[in-house]
């Protein structure tokens, strides 16, 4: 009888632990996510004489929170996640027509206690290919590096879906591999739809 009671207690304890870890994992920041983002960006610096307008579209993956930088007693959190994106940009104005790239960055998210809203900041970069055309003021070669930063807000539509909106800046350059190397600097708005993968 004692063995049966001990086994029952063990099973109940394991069930409680499993349920508590499941409850802790319900926070949106503790899941893998995928997002589709798109925006509208206009030239902000005179490094190129051309008037660039770019429409970026990205498929984005975000990891569960790698760690918390801060957590309050009421449940608010500042987390750091990993972000990886496939970037496809359409050049509405400019010397080139498209840019295809990868980009990676940390994502810092400041979550409200109710887990419904978060402010976020991302900064990172990557590399890809543009269809350079030897036009003065355009990019000097196809291989082009990117650097970006985004500051925005996120609102959960449900536990598994969310909308994001932010101010998005990106810079394209070939790191001086060609001369001239005017680069592209564009700034604008970026919006996304996010869904939980696990």
C-alpha positions, 0 to 999 in steps of 0.5 A, a space after each residue: 500500500 505504501 508503494 502505491 501511495 508513493 507511486 501515486 504521489 510521484 505521478 501527481 508531482 510529475 503532472 504538476 511539474 509538467 503543467 507548471 512548465 506548460 503554463 510558463 511556456 504560454 508566454 508569446 516570447 517563449 515560442 518559435 514564431 514566423 512572420 511576414 513583414 512588408 513596408 515602404 522605405 524612402 531615401 534619407 541621405 544624399 550618398 546617391 544622387 538617385 531618389 530611391 524608394 524600396 518596398 521590402 518583404 521579409 519572411 522572418 523567424 524568431 526564436 523563443 526568448 534566449 534569456 530575460 534581461 529584466 523581469 518584474 514581479 507583476 509579469 512584465 519582461 524584457 527579453 532577447 530573442 534571435 531573428 533570421 530573415 529572408 529579405 526580398 526588396 522591390 525597387 520602386 525607384 532607383 537604378 536596380 530592380 530587386 535585392 534578395 538577401 539574408 539578415 540576422 539580428 537580436 530582438 529585444 522585447 519589452 512585454 507588458 504584464 498582461 502579455 498582450 503588447 510589447 515594444 521591440 527593437 532590432 539591429 543587425 545585418 546580412 548580405 545578398 544580391 542586387 541586380 546592379 546595372 552600371 548606372 552612375 549613382 547605383 550599386 557597383 556590384 551585385 554582392 551587397 551587404 545590408 544593415 538595418 534597425 527597427 523600433 516598433 510595437 506588437 499587439 497580440 490578436 490571440 495567443 498564437 497570432 500578432 500584428 507588428 508595426 515599426 519604423 524601419 531603416 536599412 543601409 545597403 553597401 558593398 563595403 568599398 569593393 567598388 569605387 564609387 560606392 554610394 550606398 543606399 539609405 532608406 527609412 520608412 514604415 514596416 508592418 508584420 503578421 506573426 504566428 506561433 510555430 509550436 
